[in-house]
Amino acid sequence: MKPKMKLTLTLAFGIFSSALMAQNPVPVKPRILISTDIGGTDPDDNQSMAHFLMYSNLFDTEGLVSSPSYGSGNVSEILRMIDLYEQDLPKLKKHAKGFPAPEYLRSISKQGRKGAAPYCGYRTPTEGSEWIVKCARKKSKQPLWVLVWGGLDDLAQALHDAPDIKDNIRVYWIGGPNKKWSTNSYAYIVQHFPDLWIIENNASYRGFIANYKQMDEFNGLYYDTYIDGGGHLGKDFKNYLNGNTKLGDTPSLLYMMDGDPNDPTKESWGGSFVKFTHSPQIIFERPTTAQDTVQIYSIMEFRVQGPKVNIPADSVCMVMTINKQTWGGFYLGDGVYAVRHATYALGTMPYTIVSDIPGFPAQTGEITVENVWPGRTRPTDYRLGDNWFTDKSDKDSFDKNLHGFKTVAKWRIDAMTDWGKRWSWLKD
């Protein structure tokens, strides 16, 4: 019986160790730049910024860019979070080395675009986009990882102004709802830089969002169990979603903390992804009906034939209302008007397209969004290179109606437990 018992214990220990050792060493301390819409409509950017600051000793951080393509985000909110970090820093430094100085973090905090880019996908350089270019052009043996927590507007501007940086950067983008805030910038990047190295995470990140109604230490009670009393950052955390941990952008950080980030197909705290060859784009030149279907997260473009006018190409001249939100459209010339939209909501949605331009034919229609990604191909799709990655769609990774959900959710307790240890540092 003893050999059998020894085997059983060995197997049990192996399983237990595997669970504890989910995080793998990162070969090289990564260079990162964060582009965030912090201070805008979603407070989870503040939560993820707190997470970043508490783990900032693990990165060579080169930029913190405020990129509020939608909402009222501002670089001042990044600076406010750094002020909180500065007050907690003495306690953090007792437990680990390498935390960046607050003065340094302030020096690399930059203001990006306020408001979405026009139809062409870019407008004029910003302090943030110019900083992306400057960091990407630094001589280094490793790439600059651009972690995008909001819209792509500053990244698109940087690529437009300095296309040479394309081979020097790698992008991890929290897409999904952020895709609809920056459809024009996305369309510019995917059309002109299809061989960009990018992870387009439209749904997997949601595997990290807590179930607030589930009252245990890793969900509804996480704040009470780990954060409450955790310094100035902990006190501030209560201001966001009443302390409930959404942390929708944190998977980008987790990805950089767990194993070799050069392989998106591996198991990782930040998700596991697959290559895809086409990004869906559907162009409609007529009012649509409920029988017209599109894939979730796809770029829909609605074109309207109207009067020929003489207005700037980058000025909003019509409005589409869909799913209780409005989106600006543009004049393309020769009597053609266009508005883009991307959605992460499912089902059949009515919409209207109107304009104050005399003679503009108002449009009323419906569109049905299906939960497939990337789905079937169309001639209008954007063709991708070899380094564009996205959420897994196999049934083993699917949960809560979301693609790739389990590739992040399976490691959530490990990551949250590790974070809990750092919160305890601030309670000393």
N, C-alpha and C positions, 0 to 999 in steps of 0.2 A: 504493500500500500504506500510506502514512503516514496518510491520513485514517482508514482502517480500523483501524489500530493505535491511533490516538488515541481512536476510539470505544470500542474494546475496553478500553483503560485507564480511560476515563471510567466505563464501566459497572462495571468491577471496583472502582474507587474508591468509586462510589456504593453498591455492596453492602457493601463494607468499612465505609464510614462509617455506613451504616444499622445495622450490627451494634453499632458502638461507641456510637451515639447512641440506644440503646434507652430510656435514661432521659431524660425530658422535664422541663423546669422546672416546679416547683410554683408556681402563681400567688401564693399567700399562705402564709406559715409557719403550719402548722395547729396549732390547739389540740387536744391529745390528753390522754386519761386512759386508763391501762392497768389492766385488771382481770385478775389472773393467779392461777392456782393453783400458783405457784412453791413448791417445797419439798414438793410432794405426791408423787404416784406417778410422774410423768413428768418426767425431768430436762431435757427440751428447753425448758421455761420458763426455766431458768437460762441456757441457750444464747441464747435470744432476748432475755433481759434484758441479757446482755453485748452483744449486737448493738445493742439500743436505747441503752445507755449510751455506746457508741462513736459513735453517730450522733445523740446527744441535742441537739447544736447545731442540728439541722434542725427541731426542734419547739418549740412553746410547751407544755411539759408541765405539766399542772395537777393530776394525781393518779396515784398508784401504789397500787392497792388489792389486798390479798391476799384472794382469794375462793375458798377451797378447799372447794367443795361436796362433794368426795370427797378423802380422803387427809389428810395432816397438814401442809399448807402453812400458813405463818405470815408475818406482816409482818416478823418478824425476819430472814427470808431475803432479803427485798428490801433491808433495811438492811445486811446483810452484803455484798451485791453492791455497794451504794453505797460501802462502805468500800474495796473493791477499786478501784472507779472513782476514788475520791479519791486513791489512791496513784499511779494512772496519769495523772491529769488534767494534771500539768505537761507531760508529753510530748504529749498530745493538743492542748493549747493552743498548742504551737509551730507547729501546722499549720493550725488553723482557729479562728475566733472563735465565740463564742456558746454555749459549753458551760455548762450550769447549775451553780451552786455545789452541792457535796455537802450543805451545810447546808439549802439550799432543797429538794433532793430528799428529804431526811429529813423535812422539815416537811410534805410532801404525801403521805407514805407512811402508809397507813391500813389497819387490820384490818377485813376484811369478815366475811361469814358463814362459820362453820365448820360444815360439814354441810349437806345438801340441805334445801330448803324442803319443807313438807308439801304435801298434795294441792292446796290452794288456791293455791300458788305463791309465798307470802310468809309472813312470820311477824312479826318485830319489826325496827325499824331497827337498823342496825349503824353503826359509825364509818365504814365504807366506803360504805354506801348514802347516809348523810347527806352525805358529802363529794361524791358524785356529784351530789346535788341542789344543793349549794352552788355547785359549779363550773358546772353547767348553767344556773343562774339568774343568772350574771354577765352584765352588759350587754356585748354584743359584736356586731360586725357579721358574725362568722362563727360557725358552729356548734361545739359541743364534740364532737370525735370520740372515742367510747368504743370502745377496742380490747379485745375480750374474748378472753382466751386460755384460759379455763376455763368454769365454769358461769355461768349467767345470774342466779344468785340475788340478788346485790346490785343488779344492774340492775333486776330485777323489783321488788325492794323499793323502790328509788328511784322507779320509775314509779308504784307503788301509793301511796306516801306523797305524791308530788308530780306528779300527772299533767300539770301545766302544763309540765313540762320536755320533754315529748315532742317539741315542735316545735323545741327548742333543741339537740337531740342527733342525731348520726348514728352508727350502730353498724356496726363490722366485727367479726363473730363467727367465730372458728374453731370450727365445730360438730363434726360427725362424732362421735367418741367423747365429746366434751364435751356433746353433746346428751343422751346417756343418763345423764350425771351430774346433769342439771338439767331433766328432762322436765317436772316440775311448774311450774317457773318459766317454761320455754318456753311451756307451754300457757297460762299466765296472760297472758304478753305477747302471744302471737299472737291470743288470744281478745279481750282488752280493748284492745289497741293495734295493730290490723291495719294501720293506716296509718303506723306507725313507719317511719322511713328506716333500713333495715338490709340489710347484705350477710350472708347466711347461707352461709358457706363450709364445706360438709360434706366436700368431697373435693379441690377444686382445690389447696388448700394442700400436699397431699402431693406435688405436682410439685416442691417445693423440698427434699424430704428426700433426702439422699445415698444412693447405692447403695454401702454400706460395702464390699462385696466387689469392687467395681470399683476397682482400685488405680491411680488417676490423681490429679492435683493437685486436682481438684474433687470427688472422692468419698472413697475410703478414705485418700488421702494428703493431704487438705486440711490437717489439723492439722500434719503434718510440714512441709508446704510453706509455709504462711502463718502459723499460730498459734504454733507452738513458739518460745519465747523472747520472746513478745509481752507483756511486762509481767506484772503481777499478775493481770489478767483472763485472760491467756493461760495462765498456770500453773494457775489455777483451772479453766479449760475442760476440762482433761484428766480432771477428776473426773466428767464427765458422758458416759456412753456411751463411755468410754475415748477421748474426744476426737473421736469420729465425729459429724459434723454432721447432726443431725436437724432442729432449727430449725423445728418445725412451726408455731409461732406467728409467725415472722418475716414471712410474707407480708402480715400486717396492717400492719407497719411499711413494707414495700416499697411497698405501695399508697399510703401517705401521702407517699412520697418521689418518685413518678414521675407527673408530669402532674397534671391537674385531678381531685381525688378526688370531685368532684361528679358525675362521669359513670362509673358502674361498668361500662358497656358498652364502654368504650375498651380498647385494648391497654395493659397495665400490668405492671410487675414483680410486682405483687401479685395478678394475675389479671384476667380479663375475665368479666363476669357478665351474666345475663339476668333480666328480670322474670319472676315467676311469680305465678299468680292464686290458687292454693290450696295449703295445706300439709296433707299427708295425715294424717288421724286416723282410725283404725279402732277401733271399739268392739265387743268380743265379749262376749256375755252367756251364753256356753256354753263348754265345753271345745272347743278347736279341734283339727284334725287336720292332717296334712301337706298335705292338699289346700287348706287355707286359706292364701292368699298375702297378703303385704303388701309395700309398697315399702320399699327400704332408706331409712334415716334417718326413717321415718315414726313418728308417735306411736301406739303400740298401747296400748289400754286394755282390761284384762280385768276384768270385773265378775262378782261371785259373790253369789248370793242365800243369805243365812245367817240365823242367829238375830239377833233384835233385842236390842241391848245399849245400855247407857248408858255410853259412853266419850267422851272428848274427840275432836272431829273431826280434830284435827291430830296424833294419836298413832298410831304405827305399830302395827298389830294383826294383820298377816299378812305372809307373806314369799313372794315369787316367786323361784324358782331357775331360771335359764336361762343357757346357755352358760358354766357354771361360776361364775356370779356371782349374788348375791342382791340383791333390791330390795324395799323396804318398801311395804306397801299400807295403805290407810286405810278407815275406816268412814264411809260417806256418810250414814248414817241410814236408817230404815225397812227394816232388814235387808239393805241393799246395801253391798257391799265393793268396793273398786277398787284396782288397781295399774297404773301406767303403765310403759312400757318403750320405748326406742328403740335400734336397733342399727345398726352399720355392718358387721356380719358377714353373710355370705351363706349360703344353704342352709337345710336343714330342721333345726330345733332343738327338742328335747324340753324340757318345763318342768314344774314342779310349783308349786302354790300351797297353802300350809298355814297354819294358825293354831292357837294354844293355846286359843282361845275354845271352850268346850264346845259341841258340836253344829255346829261349822263344817264344811261339806262340802269336804274336801280335793279339789283339782283336779289332774288329770294330762292333758297334751296335747302337741301339737306345732304348730309354726308354720313356714311356709316364707317366707323373705325373698328377694325378687327384686331384681335390680340395675337397677331403673328409678326415675327421679326427675324430676319429682314423680309421673309416671304418671297413671293414670286417676283421675277424680274420684268422690267418694262424698258422700252427703248429710251425713255427719258431718265432712267436711273443714273446716279453718279457712279462711275466705275472707279474702283479703289485699287491701290497698290498692294504690296505684300505686307504692310505693317499697320494695317487698320484692324483693330480688335474690338469686340463687343460682347454683350451678354450671351451666355449659353442658353440655348432654347430646348435642350433635351429634357425629357420629362423628369429625369432624376435631379435636375437642378431647379425645376419649376416649383413654386409654392406661392400661396396667397395670390394666385393669378399673375405672378410676376416672373419674368425671365431671369434666370441666374440667381434667384433669391437665396437658394441654399448654399451657393458657393461662398457667400459672406456670412450667412446666419449660422453656419456650422461652427464658426470660430468666435462667435460673438461673446460667449461667456469667458473664453480665454482672454480676449482682448479687454473686456470690461473688468475682469479680475485683476489684470496687470495694471490697468488704470487706477483701480481702487487702491493699489499699493502706493501709487504716487500721491493720491489724495491723502493717504495717511502721513506722508512726509510733511504735509502742510498743517498737520494737527500736533506736531511735536511741541 
